[in-house]
Amino acid sequence: MSLNKLGKYKYRTDKDMYIVSPNGCWIGKYAIHTQYKYPRMVRNGKYIYMYRYFYEKYKGKVPNDKCLDHVCKNRMCINPSHL
């Protein structure tokens, strides 16, 4: 991982963005945490939730009539297999 000109983290790979806990949860690193304790990140100048980014990247778009829930009950988890 390195810093860009603005002093913000530039990730080389997705794995630079999280650590894996013993139960398989991916815990976001360097994330901005909201009052609801969900990790967020900046993409294209906008804040987005990390769990949604990883879900859509690895599993596809979330249908309009569905919402994501953490089956592991860990709000900090961004593992798409736990959503």
N, C-alpha and C positions, 0 to 999 in steps of 0.2 A: 504494500500500500504506500502511496506517496501523496504529497500535498501538491495541489495545483497553484496557480499564480495568486489566487485569492486566499490561500491558506486553508482551503477546505479539502477534505479527504477525497482522493480519487481512487476508486476501487479497481483493482486489476481483474478480479473475478468475483462471482457471487459469494464464494466461500470466504472472501475477505470481509464480508458484511455481517457475519454471524459466528457464534461459537455453538457447538453441539453439547447439550447437557446429557447427563447419564441416561435420562429417560427418552432421549431422541428429539427433544425440543431444540429448535434452532433459535437462539437468543440473539437478537440484533445488536451489533456493536455500533458505537458512535451514532446511535439513533437519537432523534429528538422525541422525547416522551410527552405525550399530552396528559392532561389531567385525568384521562381515563386509563392511562398506563398502556396504551398501544404504541409500539414504536413506529415512527414516521421517518421519511427520508425525502429528499428533494430530487425530483426528476423533471427535466424540462422547465425549471423555474417554479414548479408547484410542489407543495407538500402532498405526499400520498402515504397511505398506510403500507408498511413493509409487507404485512401478511397478504394484502390484496395484490401487490406487485408480484410476489413470488407465486401466489396461486395462479394468476393469469399467465405468468411466464411459463410455468410447468404444466398447468392443467387446462388452460384456456379461459375464455371470458366467463364471468359469473352471470348466469341467467338472470334476467330482470325480476323474475318472481321468486328468487332465492336470496338468502343472505348467508354469509359465512359464519360458522361457529367453531370455536376451538374445542375439539373433542378431548384434548388434554387438559382443558380448563386453565391454561396458562396464557394470559393476555400478551405476554412478552414473546410468545412463540410465533415464528414466521414459517414454520415447516408446512409446506402445502399438503403433506400427508396427514397432518393433524387438523386440517380444516374440512 
